[in-house]
Amino acid sequence: MKKIDYVILFCVFALTVIGLVTLSSASSDIGRVKFGDSYHYLKNQLMYGLGLGLVGFFSGLFFYYRSYQKFAHFFLLASVGLLALPIFTPLGFTAGGATRWIEIGSLTFQTSEVVKIFFIIYMAAWLLKKPKLIPFLAVNAVIVGLLLAQPSTGTAVILMFSVFIMYFISGIPFRYIGALLMVGIVGALFAFVSSDYRWNRIASFWNPEQYEQTYAFQAGQALIAIGSGGLTGVGYGQSSIKYSSLPETIGDSIFAVFAEEWGFVGASALVAIFLLLAFQIIYIAKKTSDQFGRSILIGFACLISAQAFVNMAAISSLIPLTGVPLPFISYGGTALAAYLTMSGIILNISRYAR
C-alpha cells in the first residue's frame, strides 16, 4: 500500500478553499439582505458542507474501497429511494420549480448528490459481471426517469455520460457503442423537447436577443460579469454584479462572480486545477489493475470534470444554461460533502494503485 496521491489532495484542498473564499464574497449581499448576516451562507457551508464533507472524506480515505462491492445492491436501492423521496413523499421541498430536496425540520438535503456516489459505485460493481446492453439500459432508465421527474436534467445527462464511459471502458462489445450513442442522443432530445422550459433554454441560446429579459437574462448578465473582470479582475470582494441583477449568484452563476473578481488569469487557473484533478484521477485509473477501483475512478473523474465543464461553459454562453452547479465552488452543503466524500474514496483507491 502506497501513500496517498498528493496531487489530488492539493487539487481538492485548493478547490475547497477557492469555493469557500468565493462564496464568502458572492453571498455577502444576499446574506445581509435576507438574514441580516453577510456570512450566513458561508457559515452554513462550513457547518454542513465542510463539516459533513470532512467526515465523508476521512471515511472514504480510510475505508477499504473493495468493501463497497458487498453493498452494491443496497447502493442501487438507496439510489432509487433517495430520488423518489422528494417526488412522492411530503418530505419533498420545491425551489425554483424543481423538487430536488427533502426537508427535515430546518435542514434541506439534495438527494441526487448522494446518488451520484452510490450509483457510480453500484455500476462499478455490476460491470464486473459484464451485463448485457438491455439490462444496463433498463437500470439507467429508472435513474434517469426519476431525475427528469424532479426535474434535474443536467444531473441526469452528466451522470449518464459518466456511466456510459464506465460501460465503454469495461470492455463492452464494439456493436454496443452505436446503440449507446443512439440511445443517448434520442434520450437527450426527448428530455429537452418534452419540456417547454428546457426547450426555451435551448431557444434562448440560439436567439438570445429575443429572450434577453427572460430565459437568456442570466446568461447575458453572467457574460457582463465575466467581461468586466478583464485580464486580472476587479479584485476580491469587488464584484458589482453580485449586488444587482445576476440570478443564482451563489449557485450555478458563481463562476461569473469569480471571473469578475479574478479575471481571465484567475478563471484560467481554476480551469487548470479542474483539468489537473481529472487527468491525475485518470492517470491513477490507468495504473490500477483492479477493474472495480478503475471503474470508480473513471466514473468520478467524468462526473467532476463534466459537471465543471458544463457549468463554466454554460455561464460563458458556450452551451445552453443547465442549472448545474460548479463542483466544490457553488453553494450547497450536500454537494460539497458529496464531492469531498468522492475525493476520499479516490485517494483510498490511489493508495492501492500499482
Phi and psi in degrees as a GROMACS rama.xvg file:
@    title "Ramachandran Plot"
@    xaxis  label "Phi"
@    yaxis  label "Psi"
@TYPE xy
-98.1331  177.17  LYS-2
-73.0253  163.839  LYS-3
-68.4265  161.212  ILE-4
-81.5329  115.935  ASP-5
-78.2097  -20.4909  TYR-6
-66.5409  -46.1931  VAL-7
-64.7491  -42.1108  ILE-8
-60.1274  -42.0174  LEU-9
-61.9608  -46.6056  PHE-10
-61.005  -44.8444  CYS-11
-64.4099  -44.1017  VAL-12
-62.0036  -46.1136  PHE-13
-63.002  -45.6886  ALA-14
-64.9649  -39.3373  LEU-15
-65.2357  -44.8944  THR-16
-64.8925  -44.9083  VAL-17
-59.0666  -42.2633  ILE-18
-61.1241  -46.1209  GLY-19
-67.1723  -41.5935  LEU-20
-65.3008  -43.513  VAL-21
-66.7413  -42.0685  THR-22
-61.5585  -38.5504  LEU-23
-57.6578  -40.5154  SER-24
-76.2632  -48.3783  SER-25
-65.8789  -29.2434  ALA-26
-98.0541  -2.52434  SER-27
-60.9864  -44.9526  SER-28
-72.4962  -46.6144  ASP-29
-65.7077  -34.2308  ILE-30
-66.5655  -40.7865  GLY-31
-66.5466  -42.2234  ARG-32
-69.0657  -44.5783  VAL-33
-82.2415  -35.9988  LYS-34
-125.706  -1.16764  PHE-35
70.2499  19.9206  GLY-36
-143.756  111.419  ASP-37
-63.3537  -21.249  SER-38
-105.458  16.7676  TYR-39
-56.5478  -51.4831  HIS-40
-69.939  -35.9677  TYR-41
-64.1181  -42.3646  LEU-42
-61.2426  -43.5094  LYS-43
-61.9016  -42.0441  ASN-44
-65.9215  -38.1821  GLN-45
-67.5187  -42.1492  LEU-46
-73.2289  -51.6662  MET-47
-93.8525  -40.3278  TYR-48
-75.4529  -59.0536  GLY-49
-72.3789  -41.632  LEU-50
-60.4468  -55.8046  GLY-51
-67.8106  -32.8183  LEU-52
-63.3703  -38.7823  GLY-53
-67.359  -35.6512  LEU-54
-62.1226  -46.7203  VAL-55
-64.9567  -38.5545  GLY-56
-61.441  -51.0417  PHE-57
-72.637  -29.5  PHE-58
-64.814  -46.4259  SER-59
-64.9662  -34.6906  GLY-60
-68.1959  -38.7924  LEU-61
-102.975  -12.6207  PHE-62
-87.5707  121.455  PHE-63
-58.7106  121.469  TYR-64
-62.3549  -30.7957  TYR-65
-66.587  -19.0582  ARG-66
-65.4253  -21.1987  SER-67
-64.6748  -24.7722  TYR-68
-57.2042  -35.2132  GLN-69
-67.8574  -20.0258  LYS-70
-106.787  15.4826  PHE-71
-56.6723  -46.9373  ALA-72
-67.5708  -33.9245  HIS-73
-62.4796  -41.2075  PHE-74
-61.7254  -37.6148  PHE-75
-67.0696  -49.4291  LEU-76
-61.4277  -40.4236  LEU-77
-64.482  -37.2368  ALA-78
-61.9877  -47.4563  SER-79
-63.3103  -45.3473  VAL-80
-63.4849  -43.5893  GLY-81
-65.5271  -36.841  LEU-82
-73.8535  -29.2926  LEU-83
-78.2891  -29.419  ALA-84
-53.6307  -49.9361  LEU-85
-65.8719  -28.1685  PRO-86
-84.1246  -41.7819  ILE-87
-110.659  2.33153  PHE-88
-126.346  160.797  THR-89
-65.5917  -9.4827  PRO-90
-72.2075  -16.2509  LEU-91
-60.6012  136.765  GLY-92
-121.356  127.317  PHE-93
-105.089  133.668  THR-94
-146.19  132.161  ALA-95
62.7721  28.6385  GLY-96
81.334  4.14769  GLY-97
-120.858  140.287  ALA-98
-109.208  79.2647  THR-99
-109.108  -2.98211  ARG-100
-121.036  155.855  TRP-101
-111.619  145.888  ILE-102
-117.345  122.061  GLU-103
-124.992  105.784  ILE-104
65.548  -125.283  GLY-105
-94.3002  1.52978  SER-106
-101.104  139.336  LEU-107
-116.235  149.356  THR-108
-141.144  119.276  PHE-109
-88.7812  104.938  GLN-110
-66.4357  -31.1116  THR-111
-63.9518  -25.4109  SER-112
-66.631  -38.7623  GLU-113
-72.232  -36.4829  VAL-114
-61.2724  -33.4144  VAL-115
-54.842  -44.5825  LYS-116
-69.6203  -51.0951  ILE-117
-59.1496  -45.7324  PHE-118
-71.8215  -36.7821  PHE-119
-66.191  -40.3881  ILE-120
-65.0602  -41.8058  ILE-121
-60.4256  -46.5016  TYR-122
-64.4666  -37.5195  MET-123
-60.9513  -39.2542  ALA-124
-72.1343  -42.138  ALA-125
-66.8239  -36.2389  TRP-126
-66.0904  -16.6074  LEU-127
-63.9729  -23.6766  LEU-128
-90.8803  2.70896  LYS-129
52.6785  61.7102  LYS-130
-65.1788  151.385  PRO-131
-70.4684  166.66  LYS-132
-65.2903  -44.5926  LEU-133
-63.5662  -49.2271  ILE-134
-59.4866  -37.8577  PRO-135
-60.8223  -46.647  PHE-136
-66.956  -36.5194  LEU-137
-64.1803  -45.6947  ALA-138
-62.6632  -43.3346  VAL-139
-67.8214  -32.0517  ASN-140
-63.2659  -35.9362  ALA-141
-62.9753  -47.5432  VAL-142
-64.7193  -44.5512  ILE-143
-62.5975  -43.6086  VAL-144
-58.5811  -43.1485  GLY-145
-68.3099  -38.2453  LEU-146
-66.0874  -40.7908  LEU-147
-68.8623  -28.5953  LEU-148
-70.655  -20.873  ALA-149
-69.1707  -42.2045  GLN-150
-91.0039  151.295  PRO-151
-141.885  67.9743  SER-152
-62.4478  -43.9119  THR-153
-60.4004  -43.759  GLY-154
-63.3658  -40.7963  THR-155
-60.7517  -46.3032  ALA-156
-64.9679  -44.8854  VAL-157
-67.9175  -42.2373  ILE-158
-64.7746  -42.4818  LEU-159
-68.2361  -36.7942  MET-160
-58.4348  -45.7031  PHE-161
-63.088  -43.5978  SER-162
-68.3472  -38.9429  VAL-163
-63.4293  -39.3109  PHE-164
-64.4173  -41.3949  ILE-165
-58.9596  -43.9017  MET-166
-63.1845  -40.6096  TYR-167
-64.3229  -45.4734  PHE-168
-77.9882  -7.67962  ILE-169
-77.6879  -6.36786  SER-170
96.4974  38.8264  GLY-171
-71.541  156.098  ILE-172
-59.2426  143.377  PRO-173
-58.8549  -31.6659  PHE-174
-66.0983  -18.3584  ARG-175
-75.8597  -22.4251  TYR-176
-62.9293  -46.5987  ILE-177
-60.5532  -41.2522  GLY-178
-64.0548  -41.0505  ALA-179
-63.0974  -43.2955  LEU-180
-62.215  -42.5602  LEU-181
-63.8654  -46.2716  MET-182
-61.6717  -42.3672  VAL-183
-62.9558  -44.5727  GLY-184
-66.2054  -48.2991  ILE-185
-62.4924  -42.476  VAL-186
-62.7074  -42.9249  GLY-187
-64.9589  -42.8111  ALA-188
-61.853  -43.449  LEU-189
-63.4837  -41.6847  PHE-190
-60.4631  -39.1654  ALA-191
-82.0531  -40.4149  PHE-192
-70.6621  -30.6531  VAL-193
-76.1021  -5.35389  SER-194
-127.106  124.955  SER-195
-61.1809  -38.8014  ASP-196
-63.2713  -46.2174  TYR-197
-66.2455  -39.719  ARG-198
-64.4412  -39.7226  TRP-199
-66.1881  -31.8672  ASN-200
-60.9029  -43.3205  ARG-201
-68.4865  -43.9158  ILE-202
-61.1039  -39.1197  ALA-203
-69.1687  -25.8548  SER-204
-69.53  -41.4469  PHE-205
-80.0413  -25.9167  TRP-206
-136.185  67.9665  ASN-207
-63.2679  -29.5584  PRO-208
-62.1519  -37.6073  GLU-209
-68.8649  -27.9551  GLN-210
-115.806  22.7644  TYR-211
-63.9895  -22.3432  GLU-212
-100.727  2.03983  GLN-213
-127.315  -101.532  THR-214
-70.4175  -24.9286  TYR-215
-95.4017  1.94755  ALA-216
-64.2054  -46.6874  PHE-217
-61.3126  -45.3913  GLN-218
-63.2009  -39.5752  ALA-219
-64.5676  -43.5145  GLY-220
-67.27  -36.2276  GLN-221
-63.6809  -40.8774  ALA-222
-64.2637  -37.642  LEU-223
-61.1743  -43.5824  ILE-224
-63.5849  -46.1754  ALA-225
-62.8538  -43.6705  ILE-226
-63.8717  -34.4193  GLY-227
-66.0957  -24.2957  SER-228
-70.726  -25.6014  GLY-229
58.4122  -143.783  GLY-230
-79.4947  -45.7739  LEU-231
-116.837  0.225216  THR-232
89.6847  167.45  GLY-233
-89.5392  -6.85908  VAL-234
109.875  148.556  GLY-235
-62.1242  131.998  TYR-236
79.8244  0.190131  GLY-237
-101.579  7.27151  GLN-238
-58.2169  132.407  SER-239
-95.5358  -30.2596  SER-240
-72.4982  -20.7681  ILE-241
-67.8509  -18.7045  LYS-242
-88.8757  -9.58942  TYR-243
-121.449  -92.7297  SER-244
-113.791  -2.07139  SER-245
-77.7054  116.895  LEU-246
-71.9678  156.01  PRO-247
53.8283  45.7018  GLU-248
-57.711  -38.2908  THR-249
-98.8233  -1.43344  ILE-250
-101.834  -120.148  GLY-251
-74.9682  -8.44694  ASP-252
-94.3614  4.06309  SER-253
-64.1198  -25.623  ILE-254
-63.7074  -33.0956  PHE-255
-65.6207  -40.3942  ALA-256
-64.3083  -44.0023  VAL-257
-60.1122  -45.7652  PHE-258
-66.6033  -34.2604  ALA-259
-66.5448  -40.5685  GLU-260
-80.6643  -30.35  GLU-261
-113.811  -5.10661  TRP-262
70.783  -170.596  GLY-263
-61.8643  -37.1957  PHE-264
-63.0633  -48.2716  VAL-265
-65.1569  -43.0282  GLY-266
-62.6042  -40.1991  ALA-267
-64.8182  -38.9988  SER-268
-63.8921  -39.716  ALA-269
-64.1999  -44.5069  LEU-270
-59.9662  -41.1706  VAL-271
-62.5331  -38.1792  ALA-272
-66.1231  -42.8183  ILE-273
-61.7443  -42.7225  PHE-274
-64.7005  -43.4866  LEU-275
-60.3219  -42.5328  LEU-276
-61.8487  -47.4299  LEU-277
-63.5765  -46.4854  ALA-278
-65.739  -35.882  PHE-279
-69.3856  -38.1113  GLN-280
-63.6325  -43.3673  ILE-281
-65.092  -38.7711  ILE-282
-59.6157  -43.6872  TYR-283
-66.2944  -39.0994  ILE-284
-59.8795  -39.455  ALA-285
-65.5532  -29.1214  LYS-286
-86.4718  -11.5205  LYS-287
-84.7081  119.81  THR-288
-79.0626  -21.6479  SER-289
-80.976  120.386  ASP-290
-64.9061  -36.6116  GLN-291
-60.4324  -49.552  PHE-292
-64.6393  -39.9849  GLY-293
-62.8453  -41.9479  ARG-294
-64.3288  -41.0499  SER-295
-61.2677  -45.1652  ILE-296
-61.0943  -45.5083  LEU-297
-62.7257  -43.2402  ILE-298
-60.9783  -46.6504  GLY-299
-67.6202  -39.6381  PHE-300
-61.4217  -44.8145  ALA-301
-64.3175  -42.4457  CYS-302
-62.1549  -50.8251  LEU-303
-66.208  -48.2692  ILE-304
-69.1518  -40.4366  SER-305
-65.5694  -41.9115  ALA-306
-67.5015  -39.8456  GLN-307
-63.46  -44.0034  ALA-308
-63.1022  -47.842  PHE-309
-60.462  -43.5884  VAL-310
-63.3483  -52.8935  ASN-311
-68.2717  -35.3541  MET-312
-68.2558  -39.278  ALA-313
-68.0946  -43.2807  ALA-314
-68.0295  -25.0488  ILE-315
-90.3993  6.35174  SER-316
63.1263  28.9945  SER-317
-86.3634  -25.0584  LEU-318
-139.674  165.09  ILE-319
-62.1289  151.564  PRO-320
-62.2793  141.551  LEU-321
-122.006  -17.9792  THR-322
80.2798  8.87007  GLY-323
-80.0899  128.447  VAL-324
-75.3618  164.12  PRO-325
-88.9754  120.343  LEU-326
-54.1414  136.679  PRO-327
71.91  -17.7764  PHE-328
-107.013  -50.0945  ILE-329
-64.1005  154.124  SER-330
-67.6598  138.019  TYR-331
153.818  106.922  GLY-332
-63.9365  -40.9049  GLY-333
-62.5864  -42.8389  THR-334
-64.6273  -47.2434  ALA-335
-63.0066  -42.668  LEU-336
-61.1216  -40.1256  ALA-337
-65.9519  -43.497  ALA-338
-70.1172  -32.8499  TYR-339
-69.6935  -35.9484  LEU-340
-64.7943  -44.626  THR-341
-55.5061  -43.5681  MET-342
-61.8617  -40.0349  SER-343
-62.5837  -41.807  GLY-344
-64.9101  -42.6665  ILE-345
-58.7181  -45.5956  ILE-346
-66.1945  -34.4891  LEU-347
-63.3397  -44.3859  ASN-348
-64.2456  -37.4108  ILE-349
-62.0809  -26.3178  SER-350
-71.2784  -19.8072  ARG-351
-108.947  1.12556  TYR-352
-67.3364  142.563  ALA-353
